Amino acid sequence: MLEMSVNTGQTKEELADDGLVWRRHGSLRLACYGRLLALLARLIVWLVVRLLPGSGGATIRPVGESAVEILDRRLASGEIDLQAWQAQRSALLTAQRDRK
């Protein structure tokens, strides 16, 4: 005698066959889900890196001393003399003005 499932209208053998199909393709499904999760993780990391400030999208002046400040500090510490300082400072200021 065939017993039918009340909810699906399938016999026990048909239900067993459906379960077997899912078990056969379970590892394939798992691999697909794994790849999907890896792709999603890469997308999230890419977006976070891309959207964070200072992530290489725009050229930003590095934090620290400017070239003129370094030059002034070198003069104050005695690394360079007044003539070299004046020549280099003039060249720096001219270059900065020409860039703007």
CYANA upper distance limits for C-alpha pairs under 8 A (distance plus 0.5 A):
  2 LEU  CA     11 THR  CA      7.09
  2 LEU  CA     12 LYS  CA      8.41
  3 GLU  CA     11 THR  CA      6.19
  3 GLU  CA     12 LYS  CA      7.04
  4 MET  CA      9 GLY  CA      6.22
  4 MET  CA     10 GLN  CA      5.93
  4 MET  CA     11 THR  CA      4.97
  4 MET  CA     12 LYS  CA      7.20
  5 SER  CA      9 GLY  CA      5.57
  5 SER  CA     10 GLN  CA      5.92
  5 SER  CA     11 THR  CA      6.54
  5 SER  CA     12 LYS  CA      7.66
 10 GLN  CA     14 GLU  CA      6.42
 10 GLN  CA     15 LEU  CA      6.92
 11 THR  CA     15 LEU  CA      6.78
 12 LYS  CA     16 ALA  CA      6.57
 13 GLU  CA     17 ASP  CA      6.67
 14 GLU  CA     18 ASP  CA      6.77
 15 LEU  CA     19 GLY  CA      6.84
 16 ALA  CA     20 LEU  CA      6.75
 17 ASP  CA     21 VAL  CA      6.80
 18 ASP  CA     22 TRP  CA      6.93
 19 GLY  CA     23 ARG  CA      6.72
 20 LEU  CA     24 ARG  CA      6.61
 21 VAL  CA     25 HIS  CA      6.85
 22 TRP  CA     26 GLY  CA      6.19
 23 ARG  CA     27 SER  CA      8.29
 25 HIS  CA     29 ARG  CA      6.62
 26 GLY  CA     30 LEU  CA      6.56
 27 SER  CA     31 ALA  CA      6.61
 28 LEU  CA     32 CYS  CA      6.73
 29 ARG  CA     33 TYR  CA      6.66
 30 LEU  CA     34 GLY  CA      6.56
 31 ALA  CA     35 ARG  CA      6.71
 32 CYS  CA     36 LEU  CA      6.59
 33 TYR  CA     37 LEU  CA      6.59
 34 GLY  CA     38 ALA  CA      6.65
 35 ARG  CA     39 LEU  CA      6.56
 36 LEU  CA     40 LEU  CA      6.61
 37 LEU  CA     41 ALA  CA      6.57
 38 ALA  CA     42 ARG  CA      6.71
 39 LEU  CA     43 LEU  CA      6.67
 40 LEU  CA     44 ILE  CA      6.72
 41 ALA  CA     45 VAL  CA      6.72
 42 ARG  CA     46 TRP  CA      6.56
 43 LEU  CA     47 LEU  CA      6.63
 44 ILE  CA     48 VAL  CA      6.66
 45 VAL  CA     49 VAL  CA      6.64
 46 TRP  CA     50 ARG  CA      6.44
 47 LEU  CA     51 LEU  CA      6.41
 48 VAL  CA     52 LEU  CA      6.54
 49 VAL  CA     55 SER  CA      6.66
 50 ARG  CA     55 SER  CA      6.64
 50 ARG  CA     57 GLY  CA      7.71
 51 LEU  CA     55 SER  CA      7.88
 54 GLY  CA     58 ALA  CA      7.53
 54 GLY  CA     60 ILE  CA      7.54
 65 GLU  CA     69 GLU  CA      6.21
 65 GLU  CA     70 ILE  CA      6.70
 66 SER  CA     70 ILE  CA      6.78
 67 ALA  CA     71 LEU  CA      6.66
 67 ALA  CA     92 LEU  CA      8.12
 68 VAL  CA     72 ASP  CA      6.62
 68 VAL  CA     89 ARG  CA      7.03
 68 VAL  CA     92 LEU  CA      7.57
 69 GLU  CA     73 ARG  CA      6.63
 70 ILE  CA     74 ARG  CA      6.68
 71 LEU  CA     75 LEU  CA      6.84
 71 LEU  CA     85 TRP  CA      7.35
 71 LEU  CA     88 GLN  CA      8.34
 71 LEU  CA     89 ARG  CA      7.68
 72 ASP  CA     76 ALA  CA      6.74
 72 ASP  CA     85 TRP  CA      8.10
 73 ARG  CA     77 SER  CA      6.64
 74 ARG  CA     78 GLY  CA      6.67
 74 ARG  CA     79 GLU  CA      5.63
 74 ARG  CA     80 ILE  CA      6.61
 75 LEU  CA     79 GLU  CA      6.47
 75 LEU  CA     80 ILE  CA      5.78
 75 LEU  CA     81 ASP  CA      6.87
 75 LEU  CA     82 LEU  CA      7.51
 75 LEU  CA     85 TRP  CA      6.99
 80 ILE  CA     84 ALA  CA      6.78
 80 ILE  CA     85 TRP  CA      6.98
 81 ASP  CA     85 TRP  CA      6.68
 82 LEU  CA     86 GLN  CA      6.60
 83 GLN  CA     87 ALA  CA      6.75
 84 ALA  CA     88 GLN  CA      6.54
 85 TRP  CA     89 ARG  CA      6.34
 86 GLN  CA     90 SER  CA      6.49
 87 ALA  CA     91 ALA  CA      6.76
 88 GLN  CA     92 LEU  CA      6.63
 89 ARG  CA     93 LEU  CA      6.61
 90 SER  CA     94 THR  CA      6.57
 91 ALA  CA     95 ALA  CA      6.64
 92 LEU  CA     96 GLN  CA      6.66
 93 LEU  CA     97 ARG  CA      6.59
 94 THR  CA     98 ASP  CA      6.62
 95 ALA  CA     99 ARG  CA      6.77
 96 GLN  CA    100 LYS  CA      7.20
